Amino acid sequence: MSTEKENTPKGFVFGPMNYRLLIAGLVVILVGFLLMTGGRSEDPNVFNPEIFSFRRITLAPIVVLLGFAIEVVAILYKPKK
């Protein structure tokens, strides 16, 4: 017979390294979204081609995807005992 107390995990699910990686991933995602900002025109009737810059179209999505990859690693990382 097992009691409920025996089935409960002891301690936290993630270790300190997991939380560091989670925070790092969130920061990288935030930086990626900040890279996407800007490029608006002062006059709404004038087209600003700056919205199609390398930073907004290519670099920022790559940085955001890198942040999500870090998040996956943070969740799957198993500390050595």
C-alpha beads as a LAMMPS data file, in Angstrom:
LAMMPS data file: protein, C-alpha beads

81 atoms
80 bonds

1 atom types
1 bond types

-500.0 500.0 xlo xhi
-500.0 500.0 ylo yhi
-500.0 500.0 zlo zhi

Masses

1 110.0

Atoms # bond

1 1 1 0.000 0.000 0.000
2 1 1 1.312 3.377 -0.885
3 1 1 0.098 6.514 0.701
4 1 1 -0.358 9.876 -0.943
5 1 1 2.628 11.239 0.938
6 1 1 4.949 8.663 -0.652
7 1 1 3.865 9.640 -4.182
8 1 1 4.475 13.370 -3.830
9 1 1 7.782 14.663 -5.233
10 1 1 10.310 16.092 -2.850
11 1 1 11.681 19.510 -3.723
12 1 1 11.203 21.484 -6.889
13 1 1 10.597 20.024 -10.330
14 1 1 13.351 22.151 -11.889
15 1 1 16.797 22.854 -10.551
16 1 1 18.518 26.246 -10.369
17 1 1 20.119 25.772 -13.796
18 1 1 16.693 25.172 -15.354
19 1 1 15.412 28.454 -13.953
20 1 1 18.490 30.320 -15.185
21 1 1 17.966 28.909 -18.664
22 1 1 14.252 29.790 -18.552
23 1 1 15.052 33.398 -17.657
24 1 1 17.769 33.576 -20.326
25 1 1 15.317 32.265 -22.928
26 1 1 12.710 34.833 -21.942
27 1 1 15.282 37.623 -22.225
28 1 1 16.332 36.434 -25.701
29 1 1 12.672 36.308 -26.812
30 1 1 12.119 39.814 -25.458
31 1 1 15.185 41.096 -27.332
32 1 1 13.860 39.495 -30.521
33 1 1 10.514 41.248 -30.180
34 1 1 12.256 44.543 -29.435
35 1 1 14.258 44.104 -32.649
36 1 1 10.968 43.872 -34.565
37 1 1 9.717 47.255 -33.345
38 1 1 9.936 50.519 -35.233
39 1 1 9.844 51.425 -38.895
40 1 1 6.687 53.471 -38.821
41 1 1 6.280 56.566 -40.932
42 1 1 5.523 59.985 -39.476
43 1 1 2.978 60.563 -42.240
44 1 1 0.499 57.688 -42.702
45 1 1 0.187 58.552 -46.396
46 1 1 3.907 57.999 -47.049
47 1 1 5.294 54.472 -47.371
48 1 1 8.427 53.759 -45.324
49 1 1 10.494 50.891 -46.778
50 1 1 12.340 50.602 -43.444
51 1 1 9.697 48.105 -42.287
52 1 1 11.351 45.566 -44.617
53 1 1 14.839 45.932 -43.149
54 1 1 17.098 42.946 -42.488
55 1 1 16.741 43.495 -38.744
56 1 1 12.945 43.215 -38.738
57 1 1 12.438 40.568 -41.415
58 1 1 15.357 38.198 -40.796
59 1 1 17.321 38.852 -37.617
60 1 1 14.445 39.360 -35.160
61 1 1 12.555 36.138 -36.035
62 1 1 15.803 34.144 -35.793
63 1 1 16.477 35.629 -32.344
64 1 1 12.929 34.808 -31.195
65 1 1 13.230 31.215 -32.437
66 1 1 16.584 30.920 -30.657
67 1 1 14.867 32.070 -27.464
68 1 1 12.183 29.411 -27.862
69 1 1 14.898 26.794 -28.445
70 1 1 16.567 27.880 -25.190
71 1 1 13.218 27.470 -23.436
72 1 1 12.893 23.891 -24.733
73 1 1 16.423 23.105 -23.564
74 1 1 15.619 24.645 -20.168
75 1 1 12.592 22.405 -19.764
76 1 1 14.357 19.231 -20.912
77 1 1 17.647 19.860 -19.083
78 1 1 18.238 17.273 -16.396
79 1 1 20.853 18.237 -13.813
80 1 1 23.548 15.697 -12.994
81 1 1 23.416 14.354 -9.472

Bonds

1 1 1 2
2 1 2 3
3 1 3 4
4 1 4 5
5 1 5 6
6 1 6 7
7 1 7 8
8 1 8 9
9 1 9 10
10 1 10 11
11 1 11 12
12 1 12 13
13 1 13 14
14 1 14 15
15 1 15 16
16 1 16 17
17 1 17 18
18 1 18 19
19 1 19 20
20 1 20 21
21 1 21 22
22 1 22 23
23 1 23 24
24 1 24 25
25 1 25 26
26 1 26 27
27 1 27 28
28 1 28 29
29 1 29 30
30 1 30 31
31 1 31 32
32 1 32 33
33 1 33 34
34 1 34 35
35 1 35 36
36 1 36 37
37 1 37 38
38 1 38 39
39 1 39 40
40 1 40 41
41 1 41 42
42 1 42 43
43 1 43 44
44 1 44 45
45 1 45 46
46 1 46 47
47 1 47 48
48 1 48 49
49 1 49 50
50 1 50 51
51 1 51 52
52 1 52 53
53 1 53 54
54 1 54 55
55 1 55 56
56 1 56 57
57 1 57 58
58 1 58 59
59 1 59 60
60 1 60 61
61 1 61 62
62 1 62 63
63 1 63 64
64 1 64 65
65 1 65 66
66 1 66 67
67 1 67 68
68 1 68 69
69 1 69 70
70 1 70 71
71 1 71 72
72 1 72 73
73 1 73 74
74 1 74 75
75 1 75 76
76 1 76 77
77 1 77 78
78 1 78 79
79 1 79 80
80 1 80 81
